[in-house]
Amino acid sequence: MCHNGFVVSAQGQSEKGLRPAIRDDLTLLPLRAALTFDFLQLGGKRPASLLMCDLDHLKLINDTLGHAAGDQALRTLSAALGSHQRPDWQAYRLGGDEFALLASVPAAELHLWAQHLLSSVQRASLPISVSVGIAEVAQSADLGQVLAQADQRLYAAKRRGKAQIISQDVESPFETPTPRLLERGPSLDQGTQFLRAAFQGQAAELLVHAPPGGGLSAFLQHLEVVARTLGYQTLHLSGSAARECQHYGVWDQATLNGQRLSGQHLTPAAQPLAILLDRPECFDAATLVALQPLLRTAQVVLRGQAGKPASAALTGLSSSQITLEPLSENALGELLGRERLEPQTRRWLYQRAGGLPAPTLRWLAALRLEASLRRETLTHLLSSLTSDWETAVAYQLTQPLLWPRPLLYGRRTELQEAVKRLSLGSLLTITGPAGRGKTRLAEQILGELGSHFARVQSVSLSGTLGPEMTLSRLAEALLGRPSERVDLASLGRLLARQPTLLLLDEPAEQQLSAQMLETLLSSAPLSRIIVTARAPLGAQHESVLALEPLSEQSVTAALQEKSRSRLSAAQLRQMADWISGEPLRLSAAAALLNADPASAAQRLGSGEPYPAWLLLGGYERRVLAAMSSVSGPFELSWAEALSGASPFLLGALRDQQYLQAVGGGLYRLAGALGAGAQTVWHTSPDLRRQVGQRALRQLQRLLGAQPEGSAAWYMQLDQHYPTVRAVVAGLLLRPAPLSRELAEVLLGLLPYRLSRGYLPEARAELELALQRGTALDVGWRQRLGLALASVAQQCGDHAAAQTYLSGLEHLSVPLLWKSTPPIPLPSALAHSSLAPLGHKSLATFTTNSLAQPNSLAEASLIEARLLHRRSLYIQSHALYRAIGAQPDLPLRLKVKAMEGQARAAVYLGQLNEAQHQIGTVVNHVERHLEEWGELLLSDVLNTAALVATEQRRLSDAKALFERTLEIHRRYGHRAGLTLNLTGLAWVLLLSGDFQRSAELTRQVLRQAQDAGRLWEEANALINLGHALTRSGELTQARQTYRQGGTLALQHDAPSLVAEALGGLAEVLSGEGQQGLARSVLSAALAHSGANAEVRQYFSALIAKLGPLPAFAESGESADWKQWLQS
């Protein structure tokens, strides 16, 4: 009879209350109903566990050998389950190729049993592989819960490559979708026919070609299963750019019949040998040598090549060829399977990836990430009228690591152990003394595991000054661009965006603490961090891999290979003794054997303390020592200018990998050179002085090559900035007093750094400059202090900015708001907290007490901006006015004070004053445009646009914002783009163009997220909430208001908190909850941040809701924070 799709025996039909006796006719195992009965009989008996497994590749077995072979495979698995189980255990067939086993043991013990199960089925006459998931039965669990957990783990095993056992729920980045073959039927048939014909016939070679990302590896994996099914013994080797740089790198990862090889020799077998070579163009030399005898005995060789079509056979055997074409758009939809994407999305993916499977999945992941960051669906994102999102999606794609690297010898066991530990834990610290090869092994791990992660980065922390700058450098590595304000929480959010593998090479204790790493990784469970260090960090859940010296066998094998067995036993012993298992010494010996085998042993005994220097003369050593003063990667043209070396010499050093490429035309010194280079540097005062002078001249030349502040000036610095930052850091870290020339460079770079978002970097270096600049005169120290206060204010660190400003008093800059007599305030402002403050005319200070005559006004402008950002508009307005009233104030500073006064007047509702002031300011700036530059014009035009917006002259405001945006695009000024896009989106919102407003606001949101501008991010979320509310999308608007309001609370932004509360009130009113809406709106208007702009925006809502309860009487005074956060 038929039961649940199975042909079963009807004998032993069970009665009510008895165990169902129906069994599967093929495997003779009981079915799901019996499992249900047996599970109920367990009652409270514990321990107990449930194993679920299914047969890998059953369809392929059916298609290749027929359904009789598939049935035999199912019987093989059922027999293995039955022959290995204990008397009180029971196996079941659940359906298709799925089986279960109920066992009276803990999950850990059943896991060990399952390992024997997998081994037994792989040794069967028809070899098969099985994936397994195991769940322990909790005391109160029902069968549905246990089955669901075991099933989830079973599919996790399949995602990790099949033939795996999973018994714990551990999130892992190593879970990847099982490769599917689509539109490969004819090619797979051709491959199958080839294998059938060669099995009993003449040895032959099959060449398989596919474009990069075209599914070559997946196709070869399927052909391997076909070959094993037909009776072949299979040897599978896969090449990569990373494995090509490891001695026996490809061989160490090879598999025999699907299992990792245990050594470098194969056990002879009666079965014919099929060798599968995946990208042999990326095999290391040692593997190619080891392969030669095997290729001569193989029955078939399957060679896969990505890129250019294979042109010639590898073995001289008769050959056939298969070419894998890109997928069609229809097949792409099937590849994405459960994604259920709209046709528009599938079409976009097809256009970007060209029908190649691997790039398609990467583009889809990047597209999904960008849509989630913008708080919109894929369909809405693809139909967006803005164009920035496509660039943003491309930024999310993984950038390949740069290879080659120096050859890695040995470390097979350590590499496998590191991969295993990273699959289970998130932090691996590789420890050992200098020269032990920590960095080189870590780089190999990146290359080996890179395909499992969305992003792989090796981050140099060289030249970073303290934890804040370290966090900024990490954020820059993750984003591909600088982030202006970074803390641990925001960096954790960046790391959590997509699974990331990070290498942090030898960070100093003051750069990165164990607690910082723990916090980061707790935010991103699918990311992994590798740290190289002399000793463990002491972090929680840290896995420490201590590197021992290389084995004598590894050293001897490498020397014999490099010398082509021309070394005598005595020479070999002499060299091995000198190497002493140290990888750095082995690399030096290998280089000597390549260059001069005859004298290699003698030169090793020369007493040179730094092995990497053995092949270098005195001049080359001085050149490399000069470049060791640069704290980071550099361009070769700068290396030429700083060291005085010729392009020819630098090219030779690059070709010999003394200078290693890091991407973008940048290079770094090979790690092996570090100690020797630093020794030469520190013992050569003339070299230090000469290189320092050259570096300052090169920096001054760059800063003066274009008119300062022009678009060309900014673009030129863009081109050279990675080298500039490394050179400047190197100069600052020298044990010497800060020179006036270096201080001038730091101040000259400041406008560029502010415009591009390098705020933490600028802040850390200015702090160090003030510490080291004690020999500078007071005027230069005043300038550095003012610059530092300005940077802190733009970082949003108001308290630090106040502290820096207060420190200026010790430099003879009495601050305007702490002086007397009192500022004459209008009666309307007399109640403000600024009333007791005072000012003193600049004329009352002597030249001796005020080295920089404008320092007082500049410091006061920073203070006024701080007051404004904290929504203290009355105080800000009064201080701006007082600054502008100073006699003999330079016109440029007066204009800045008037512009600030106008901006504060807007938020105080004094629009006529604001319009008059800003009109005067615009006229001044336009008359002095050539002298002052377009960026100052853009600032005052932004304020003019704000005034026009609040006066509801929306067409004028739109034109002004668009004009400022054009300027900022030309200059690449990120902060200016964010600010003016925000204004334009607000104008569109007030104009009723809610869709376009939402699109621009999402663009602002993304810019603010990446820049670390939390105030702007909160503002964008709240503005997006306004657009969604006015569009009727109330549920999404509520969520967005709460996210923005919570962020505003954390960032001390009162006006944004009031605006978010008002937005929630409008949502509640739209939902018909008028009573609660009145309470929330009352709280919003009573809030300290409820400025004139907020009141004007919600004026219609205020009128609609009628008289509002006094906030203190509403009964909700303690709840307004909960309204935002719940």
N, C-alpha and C positions, 0 to 999 in steps of 0.2 A: 504494500500500500504506500501512498505518498504522504509524507508528513513534513511540513515546513520546507518543501522543496527537495527533500531527500527521498530516495527509495529505501524503505526500511522494512524490517521484518515485523510481521503482525503477531508473531507468537509471543505469548507472555503478556497480553494486554492487561494493564494494571487495573485493579479495582480502586474505588474511592478510598483515599487515605493511605494507599500503598505506593511505593516508589515506582515511577513510570518505567516500564521495561522495554520501551521501544529503543532499538539500537540502529545506528547507521549501517546499512548493508555493505558499504565499501570498507569501512575501517573497523566495524563491529564495536564501536565506542557508543556509550549512551549519549543522549542529546541534551539540549538546553533544559528541557523539562526535568530531567533527572538531576541536573545541577541545581535547579531551584529547590527540588525536594531535599537533596543532600545538604544544601546550605541551611535550610530550616532545621534539619536534624542536628546541626552543630549546636544550636542553642547558645549557651554561654561558654562552650568549650574553647579554650584558647591555650596556646597560640594556634593560629590558622592563617593561611595565606592562599591567594588565588593567583595562578599564573595564566596569562593569555599569550598565545603565540600564533603566528601565521607563517605560511610558506612563502619565502621570497621567490619572485620570478616564476610563479606557476603558469601564468599565461604564456611566457616565453617557452617554457618546457612543452606546453601543449602545442604551440605553433611550430616548434622545431622538431619534436619527436613524436607528436601526436598525443591524443587524449589518453591512450593507454599508458604512456609514460607519465603523464600527469597524475593518473590514478595511482600508479606505482609510487610516485613521490609522496602522495598523501598517505599511502599505506606505510611507507618507510617512516614518516614522521609519527604516525599513530603507534607503530610498533616500538619506536624509540621511547615514546612516552610511557608505554606499558611496560617495557622491559626494565626501565630504570626506576620506576616508582616503587614506593614502599607499600606494604600490605594495606595500610589504612588510608592510602591516597586514592584518588580516582581521576581519570582523564575523561574528557568529553569532546565531541565535535560540535561546535556551535553553528557552523555554516560555512560553505565555500571552503576556503583554506584556513579558517580560524578554528583553533583548538583551545581548550582550557584544562587546567589541572587544579584540583582542590587538595591542599596538603596541610597536615597538622603540625607545621613547623613555622618559625618566624620567617619573615621575608628574606633576611640576610642568609639564612641557611638554604632557603629555596633558590636564592641567587647562585650559590655555589653549585647546587645540583644542576641548575640550568646550564652552567658552563660545560659540564660533562655531556649534557644533552646536545649542545651545539657541536661539540667535537665528534660525537658519535655519528650524527647525520651527515657531517662533512666527509666521513670516511666510508659511507655506504657505497654500494655498487653503483647506484645512481646518485652522485653527490648533490646534496641540497643544502641551502642555508635557511635559517629561521631567525625571525625577529621576535623578541620576548619582552613583555611588560609584566611586572609583578606588583601586587598590592597586598599589604597585610590587613587582615580583617580586624577592625576595631571592635570594641566590646558592644557598642550599640549600632553598628553599621548594618544596613540592609544590603541585599545582593545587588540591587541597582547601583548603589554608591560604589561598592567594591568593583563591580564590572566596569563602571565608568572610569575609575582611577586606573585600573589595570590596562584598559583600552587606551587611555591617554598616554600612558607610559609605553605601550606597544608602538604607537605611532611616533612617539619621540625616538624610539630605537630605529625606526625606519628612516626618520629624518636625519639621524646621525650616520647613515650609510648602510643600514641593514646589517643582519647577522650580529646584532647587539642585544644586550640585556640591560633594561632600565628598571630599577626597583626603588628609586627615590625621585621626588619632584625637585630637581635642581635646574633652575633656568640656565641655559647654556647657549652661547653664540655659535656653538658647533653644530646646532641643528639646522640643516639645510634641506630644502625640498628635494625629494628623490627625483633624479633626472628622468624626464619623460621623452620618449622618441615620438615625434610627430612628423608626418610626411616623410618618414624614413623607411617606410615599408619596402619599397623596391630596393633601396640600398642595403637594408638588413637582409633581404632575400638573397641579394647578390653575395653578401658576405657569408651567409649560411651555405650557399651553394659552393662557394670557394672552399670553405672548411670541410664540407662533405667530400668534395673531390680530392682534396689533398690528404684526407685521413688515410686512405688506402693507396693513394697514387704517389705522384712525384712531389718532392718538396717545392714550395713556392712562396712568393712574397706578395702581399696585398698592400698597396699604398692607399691610404685614406686621407683626403685633403678636405679641409674646411677653413673658412675665414676665422680669424680670432673671435672667440665668443660664439662660434657657430655650432656648438654642441659636439665637438670632436671627442672629448673625454667621455661624455655620456654614451656616445655611439660605441667607442671601444670597450667600455664596461659591459654593454649588452653583448658585444661580440665575444667577450671573454666568457660570459655565462653560457652562450651558445657553444663555444668550444669545449668547456668543461662538460656540458650536457652531452655532447657528441663523443666524449671519451678522451679528450686531450688533457694532458698536464699543462697548466698555463703559468707562465712567468710574465708578470706585468710590471713595466717600469715607466715612470712618468717624470718628464723633465720640466724644469722651470728655471727662470733666471736666477733664483736663489740657490737651487740645488746645483746648478752649474758651477757655483763658487764654493762648493764644499767637496773635499776629498772623499770620494765614494758617496757623494750626496744623493744621487739618484739610486744607487744600489742599496743604500741603507733604508730607503723607503719602498723597496720593491716587495712584491707579494708573489707567493707561490701557491697556486690554487686558492687565491683569496686570502691567504694568511701571510703575515709579515715574515720575511726571511730571517732566520736566526744567525746566519753567517754569510760568508762569501762563496760558499760552495753548495751545489745542488746534489741531492741524493738521487742516483740513477733510478729511473722508473721504467716499467714496461710500456707505459703509455707514450704515445708520440707527444713531442713538446711543441707547444704553440707559444711564441714569444710576442708579446704586445709592447710596442715602443710608442709611447705617447710623447710627441715632440722631441725626438732624438737630437734635433739641432740644439737643444738645451741640456744635453747630457754633459757631465763632467768627464774629464779625460780619463780618470781612473776607472770609471764605470765602463766607458767605451772599450778600454783594454780588457777588462774582465769579461765583457760580453763576447769577444771574438770567438773563443772556442765553442761557446753555446750556440752562436749563430750558425756555426758549421754543422751542428748536430740537430738543429731544429727542423721539424717537419714543415711548419709554417711560420712566417714572420709577418705580423700585422703592424705596419708602420703608419702612424698618424702624424700629420704635419699641419700646423696652423700657419696661415699667411700665404706665402707663395706656393703654387702647386708643386708637389714633389716631382722632380725631374728624372731621378735615376734610382735604381734599386740599391739597397744598402748591402745586399749579400751576394749579388751576382745570380740569384735564383730567377727563374721565370716569374714575371710579375703581372699583376692586374691592378686596376686603379678604380677607386670610388671617389666621387666628389660630392660633398654635402652642400647643397644650395641653401640659401636663406629661406626661412619659412614664409608662407603666404600670410596675408592678414587674417584669413579665416583660421589658420592653424595657430596663429598668435592668440586668438580668443580662446582656443582650447588649451593652450599652454597655461594661460592664466587661470583656467579652471574655475574654482569657486569664487574668483574675484567679482564676477558678475558686473563687469565694467560696461559703461555706456559705449555705444559705437564711436562716439567722438573721442573718448579716452583711448580706446584701442587704436584708432586711426593715428592719434598723436604719438602714441608709443611706437607704432610701426614706422612712422616717419623718422623718429629719432634713432631707433635702434636698427632700422633696415632689415627687420625680420630675423635678427640674430637673438637666440634665446637668452644668453647670459646678459648682454646689455639691456634687453627688454626688462628683465627682472630688476636690474639696478636702477633703470630710469623710473620704473613703477614705484620702487621704494622711495626714491628721491621726491617724486611727485606727491606721494602720500604724505611724506614728512612736511613738505612745504605747505600743502593744503591744511594740515593740522595746525601748523604754526600760525596760519592766517585765519584760523577759525572759520573755514569754509569747506564745501564739498569739492570733490575733483571736478565735477561738471561745472560748477560755478567758477572754479579757478581757471579752467580751460576757456571759458567764455568771457573772462575778464577783459576789459578794454585797456587795462594797463599792460605794459610790456615787460616790466621788471621781473615778474615772477619766473619767466623762462630762464633768465640769467641766474636767479636764485636757485632754481631746481638744479641747474648744471653745477652750481657750487656744492651741492650735496653729494655729488658723485665721488666715488673713491678715486683718488689719484694714485697711480702705481708708484711703488717704491723704486728708487733709482739703484740699479746695479750696473756693473759688477762691483764686488768687494774683494779684498784680498782672500786668497784661498783659505778655507777653514779646515784645519787638520784635526782628525779624531773627533771627540765629543759626540759620537753617535748615541751613547747611552744617556749623556746629559741632555741632549736635544730631545730625545724621546721622553725622558722624565719631565722636562720642562713643559712639553706639550700636554702630558698627562695631568700635571698639576694645574695648569691654566684651564683645563676642561672642568676642574672641580672647584677652583678658587679664583679669586679676582686679583690677587696681588702676589707677584713672584719677585723676590729679591735675589739677584745673583751676586754672590760675594766672592772676594778673593783679593790678593795683593795686586799691585800694578804689574802689568805684563802677563797676567794670567789669561787674558782673552775674554773678559766679561762682556765688553761691548760687542765684540765680533760674534760671540754666541748669541747675544740678545738680538742682533741684527738678523741672524739666521732664523731665529724664532719668528721674527716679524715676517720674513719672507715665506716661511713654511705655513704660517697660520693666517696670512693676510686675506686669503679668499673667504674666510669665515666671518669677516668683519666688514661693516660698511665703510669704516675709515681706519686707516693704519697710519700712525705718525711716530716718527722719531724726533723728539723735541730736545733741542740744545738749550740748556739753561745758562750757557756761558755768558757772562756779562750782566746777568740779572742781579739787581741790588735789592734783596729782601723779598719777603713772601708776597707782597702786593704785586711787585713787578713779575714775579714768578707766575702768579695766577694769570696776569695779563698775557704773558708769553704763551701759556698753555691755551688760553682762550683764542689767541691769534692762530695757533697751530690748528685748532679744531675748526675755526671759521674760515681760515684762508685770508683773513683781514683783521686789523686791530679791533679790539673791544675797549671802549673808553673807560668803563667802570666795571670792575670785576671783583666779586667776593666769592667765598666758597659756595654759597647757595646758587649764585648765577652760573658759576663754572660747573657745578653739579648738574644743573639743568641742561647746559650745553652738552655735557658728556652723555646724558641720558637720551639725547635726541635719537641717536642711532648707535648700535654696537660698535665700540671703538677699541682698538688695541694701541696702547701708548707705550713708548720706551722713553724713560727718563734716565739719562746717562750721568751717573756720579753727581747727583744734586748735593750741594752743600747743606749742612744741617740748618743754616739760617734761611735757606731757600724753600725747603719743603720738609715739613715735619710728619711724623707718623700719624698724628691726629688729623692733619689736613688730608692725607691719603684715605684714611678711614671714612671721613666725611664725604669725600668725593665718590668713593666706590659705593657707599650706602645709597647714593642717589642714582646710581647707574649699574644695576646688577648684571647687565649683559655686557658690560665693558670690562676690559682687563688692563692692568698696568704692570709693566716690567721695569724694575729699578736695578741699576748696577751700583754697587756700593762696596766699600771696604768691609763693612760689618752689617749685621741685620739692623733694620730700622726700629724694631720693637712694636710694629703695628699689629692690631688685632687681626687674626686670620691670615697673617703673613706667612707665605711659604718660602723657605730659604733654601736655595740651591748653592752650596759651597763648592766652588771649583777646585779640584785637586790638580796637580801637574798631570800632563799627558802621560799615558802609559809608555813604557819603553818600547813595546811592540809597535805602537802608532808612530813613534818618532823614527824608529829604525825603518819601518816600511816607507815612510815619506822620504827619508834620505836615500834609500835604495832607488826609489822611483825617480827622484830628481836627478840623481847621479847616473841613472841608467845602468846601475849595478857596476859602475867603474871604480867605486871606492874599495880599498882593501879593508879587511876586517879591523885592522888597527885604526885606520882613518875613521871608519864608521864608529868605532867605540870612542875615539877621541871627540868626534863631533857630538855624539849622543851624550857624552859626559858633560860637555860644555853646555848643551841645550838644557839638560836637567829637567826635561818635561815642561819647560816654559814655552807657551805658544809664540810669544814675541821673539824668542831666540830661534825657534824653529823656522819662523818666517824669514828671519834674517839669513839663516843658514841656507834655506831654499833659494833665496835671491842670489846668494854668493855662488851656489852650485850652478845656477842658470848663467851667471855672468863669467865666472872663472873657476871651473871645477878643479883644475889642477892645484890652485893655491888656496882653495877654500878652507881646508883644515888648518893651514898655517895662519891665515888671517883671523880665524876665529880665536886663535891663541894669542892675539896681539895685545890683549888686556883692555880693549875698548869697553867702557862700562855701559854704553847704550847700543844694543845690538842693531837697532834700525839705522844707525849712522855708519855702519861698516863700509858701505859702498859710496859714501859721500865725502867729497873733498871739503877743505876749509871754507871756500867761498859759498858752496851750496849750503853748508851748515849755517853760515851767517844769514843767507837769504831766508831760510826756513825759520831761524830764530827771530828774524825781524817780523815775520808773519805770525809768530806765536804771540806777539803783543796785541793782535787784533782779537777781540772777544766775540767771535762769531764768524759766520761765513763771509767771504769777500769775492769781489770780481778780480780777474787776473790783471786788468788794467790798473787797479789800485795796488795790487801786489807789486807790479812793476814800479809804480810811483813811490811806494813806501820802502821797498827793499833795494831799488836801483838795479834789479836783475833785468836781463834782456828777455823779450818775448820767447826767444828760442830756448833759453834755460828753463823758463817757467813751463813751457810746453813739454819739455823733457821730464820735469818733475811731475807734471800731470800724467804723462804717459806711463811713468813708473809707479803711479798711485801714491806718491808722497803727498800730492795734492788730490783730494777726492771730491768728485762732483756731488753736490747736494741738491741740484735743481735750480732752474732760473738763471743759468750762467754763473752760479756761485760755487765756491770751493771752500774746503776746510783742510787743515793739516791732518794727515793720517794720525790716528790715535797713538800709534807706536812712537811717534816723534816727540810726544809731549815733554817727557822728562829731559831728554837731551836738548831740545830747543830752549826750554826754560833755563837750563844751566848755562848755555851760551849767552842767553839774553841777560841774565842777572849778573854775569861776570864780565860784561862788556859795556861799561858806562858810555863809551863813545858811540857804540851802536844804539843804545837807548836814546841818547840825546839826538843823534842824527835822524832816527826813525820818528821820534816825537816831533821834530821840526818839520820833517816832510809831511807828516800826517796833518799838522795844523795848516800848512800851506795848501795842501790838497783840499781840505775842508773849506778854507777861506776862498779858494779859487772857485769851488763849486757854488758857494753861497753868493758869490759876486758875478757869476757867469751870465745871469739874466737879471733884468730889473727886479729889485726886491718886491715881493708881493704880487708880481704879474702871474698870469696863467702859465706862461712858459717857465717861470721860476718854480712853481708848484710841480709841473709835469717833469721837470728835470730832476727834482728831488725824488719824485716817485720812482724814477728809473734807477737811482743809486741808493735809495734809503737803506736797504738791508746792509750794505757795506758801511754806509755812514754810521748807522747805529753801532755796528761792531767796532769801528775805529774810535768813535767817541767813548764807548764803554771802556775800551782798552786804555785810552788816555786818562780817564777818570780813575781807573783802578791802579794806576801807577803810584808807587810810594813817593810822591812828590807833591809840594804845595800846588794849589790850583793857580794857573797862570791867567793873566788878564785876557790873553788870546783865546784860551779855552772857554773862559766865561763868556766872551763875545760870541763864540761859536754856539754855545748853549742857548743864549738869548736869541741869536739869529735863527736858530732852528725852531724856536718856540711857535711862531705862527703856523709853520707847516705841521708840527706835531698836533697842535690844537685842531687844525682843520681836518686831519686824517685820523684823529682818535687815539693818538699815542699818549694819552694823558697819564696813565700810571708810570710809564717810562720817563716822561718829562718830569713828573713829580719826584720820582726816586732820584733822578740825576741832579735835579736842582737842590734837593735836600743834602745830597753828598757834596755838591759844590759849595754850599754854605759851610758845611763842616770843614772842608779842606781849604776854604778860601779865606782863612784868617789873615793872610798876608795882603789881601786885596785892600784898596782904600775903601772908605765908607760909601762912596758913591756907587761903586760896583756891587758892594754887598746889599745896598738898598735896592738896586735893580734886580738882583737875584731874589731877594725876599719878596718884592712885589710880584715878580713872575710866579713864584711858588704859591703865594696867596691866590693869584688869579687862577692857576691850574686847579688848586683845591676847590675853589668856588665852582669851577666848571665841572669838576668831578662830583659835585653835589655834596661834598664833605664840608658842610657849613661850619661845624665846630673847629675843624682843622684850619679852615681859612681864617676864622676869627683869631685863632692862636698865632698863625703866621703874621697876621696884621699887627697883633699886639706886640710881637717880637720886634717889629720895626721901630718901636719906641726906643729900644736900646741902640738903634742906629740913628738917633737924632731926627726921627720923623714923628713929631707929636700928632696924634690922630685927630681929625677934624671933630669927630663926635665925642671926644673926651676933653675938649678945650673950653675956655671961657673967653669972653662973656657969652651968655646964652644966645642961641639963634632966635631972632625975632619971628615967632610963629604967628600966623593968623589965628584969631580967636577960635575958629572952627576946628583947628588942629591942636589947640592948647591942651586937650585931654590926653593926647597921645603919649606913649612912653618915651618919645624923643624930646619932650618938653624940657626936662632938666638938663639935656645935653647942650653943648655949646660949640662954638667954633672960634678960631683965631685967624685973622687975616694972614695970608702968606707973607705980606709985607713985614709982619712983625718978627719973622725969623731971619736971623743973620745968615749970610752965605756959609759961615763956618758950621753952623748948626744944621744946615740943610744942604748937603752936598749935591743932591739932585733937586733943583727947584720945583719940579712938577711931582715929586714923590707924594706930597701930601694930598694933592688932588687925585692922583691915580689910586692911592690907598682908599680914599673916601669913595671913589667910584666903585671899587670892589665891594666895600661895605654896603653901599646902596643897592647893589645887585643882590647881595645876600638877603637884605631885608625884603626886597621885592619877591625873591623866590620863596620866601617863607610866608608870603601873603601879608606882610606888614606894610601895606601900601601907603598908609598915612606917613609913617616914618621914612619910607623910601622916597616918597614924593618930596618931603621937606629937605632931606639930605641932598637929593639931586639939585633942588633949587638953590640950596646954600652953596654947593660947589660952583654952580654956574654963575653965582653972584660975586665970586672972588675977582678982585681987580687984577689986571695983567695976566689973566689965565690964558694960555695959548688957545687959539681958536679951535683947534682940533679937540682938545679936552672939553672946551665949553660946549661944542656940538654934541659930544657924548653925554654930557650932563643934561642938556636940553632934551635929547632923545629919550633918556631915561625918565626925565620928569614927565614927558608926554605919555610915555607908556604907563607910568604909575597913575596918571590922571585918568586914563581909560578905565582902570579898575576901580577908581573912586567915583566913576560916573561923570567926571568933568570933561565931557567930550568937546565942548567949544574950546576950552584951554588946550586940550590935546591937539586939536586940529590946527590951532594957531601956531603952537610950538613946533609941531612936526613940519608944517609948511616952511617955516623959517629954516629949520635944520636941513631939509631937502635942498633948498636954494643954496645954502652955504656949501654943502657937499658937492653939488653939481658944478659949482664955480671952481672948486679945488679938486676936481676929479682926477686930473693927471697926477697931482701931488699925493693925494690920499688913497687913491685906488678904488676899484669897484666893490671890494668886499665891504668897506665902510658904507658905501652907497646902498648895498643890499641890506645892511642892518637897518638903516633909517627908512628904506622903502618898506621893509617888513612892518615897522611900527606905523607907517602911514597906512598900510593895508589893514592893520588891526583897527585903527581909528575909523577908517571907512567902513569896515565890517560892523562895528558897534553902532555907527550912524545909519546902518542898513543901506549904504551906497554900495550895493553888492557887485555891480558891474565894474565900478572903479576898483574895489578891493580885489576882484578876480584878476583884473589887468595888472595890478601892482604885484600880486603874488606870482603871477606867471613871469613877470619881468625879473623878479629876484631869483626865481627858479632857474631861469636861463643863465644868469650870472653864476650861480652855484654849480650848475652842470658843467659850465666851461672851466671852472676852477677845480672841479672834483671835491667840493666842500661838503662833506657828509652831514655834519651837524646842521649846516644851512639848508640843505635839501630836506632834512627831516622837519625842521621848523616851518619852512614855507609850504611844504606839502600838507602839513597839519592845518595851516591857515587856509589853504585852498580847499581842502576837504570840508572845513567848517563853513566856508562861504557856500559851497555846493549844498550842504545840509540845509542852511538857511534859505537857499533858493528853491528847495523842494526836490533837488536831484539826489534822492537818497541812495540809489544804486551806485552812481559814480562817486558819491561821498564815501560810501562804505569801501569801495575798491581802493581809493586813495588812502583811506585810513588804514586799511590792511597793509598797504605798502609801507606806511609810516610805522606800523606796529612791528613789521619785520626788521626795518632799519634800527628801530629802538632796541629790539631784542638782541640783535647782533652787536650793537654798540655798547650794550650794558647800561643804557640810559633808562633807569627805572622810572623816573618822573615822566619821561616822554612815552614809555610803554604804558604806564597807568593812564595817562591822558588819552592815548590812542584807543585803549580798551573802552574807556568811558565814551569817547566820541563815536566809536563803533556801536556801542549800545544805543546812542541817540539815533543813529541811522537805522538800526534794526527796529527800534521802537516805532519810529515814524513810518517804517515799511510794514508794520503789523506783525513782525517776527518777535513776539513778546517773550516766549520761553528762552530763546537764544539771547535776547537782550538782557533778561534778568541775570543769566549766568555771566554775561560779559560785564555788566555793571558790578557784580560782586567781585569778579576777578580784579577789575581795575580799582575798585574801592579798597579792597584788601591791600593791594600793592601801594596805594596812596597812603594808607594808614602806616605801613611799614616805612615809608620814605618821607614822612613828615610833610605832606602836601595838603594843607587844609582846604584850599579851594577845590581840589579834585575830590576830596571826601564829600564836601557839600554837593558838588555836581553829581557824584554817583548816587547819593541819597535822593536827590531830586529826580534822577533818572528812574530809580526804583519806584518812586512815588508815581511817576507817569505810567510805568508798566502796571502797577497795581490798579490805577484808575482805568486803564484800558481793559483790565480783566474784570472790572465791575466791583472791585473791593475799595469802595470810596472812603469808608471810615478809616481803614488802615492807611490808605493813600494820604489822607489829611494828616495823620500822625507823622508819617515819614517825611512828608513835605515840610511840616512844621519843624521837625528836627533839622532838616537841610537848611532852612532859612535862618534858624537860630544858631547854626554852626559858625564858628569864627571865620571860616573860609568862604562864607556866602557873600561874595563881592557883587558889584553892580552887574558884571557880565552874567553871573549865575542867575541873579534875579530877573534880568531882562529875558534870558532864554526861557525861563519857566513862567513868564508872566501870563501866558494863556492858561497854563495849568492852574496857577494861583486863582485866576478869575473863574475857572470852571469849578473848582472845588469849594469856592465860597469862603466864608470866614473860617480861619484855621484856628485850632485850639492853641493856646499858649504852650510852648514846648514843655515848660516845667509842669503844666497842669495836664498834659496829655497822658500821663501814666507810662510813657514809653522812654523816659529820659535815660534809663539804664540800658535800653535795648538797641540803640541805634547802631552800635558796633556789631551786634548780633545780626541785624538786618543785612549788613554787608557780608558777613562771614558765614552765615548759616546756609 
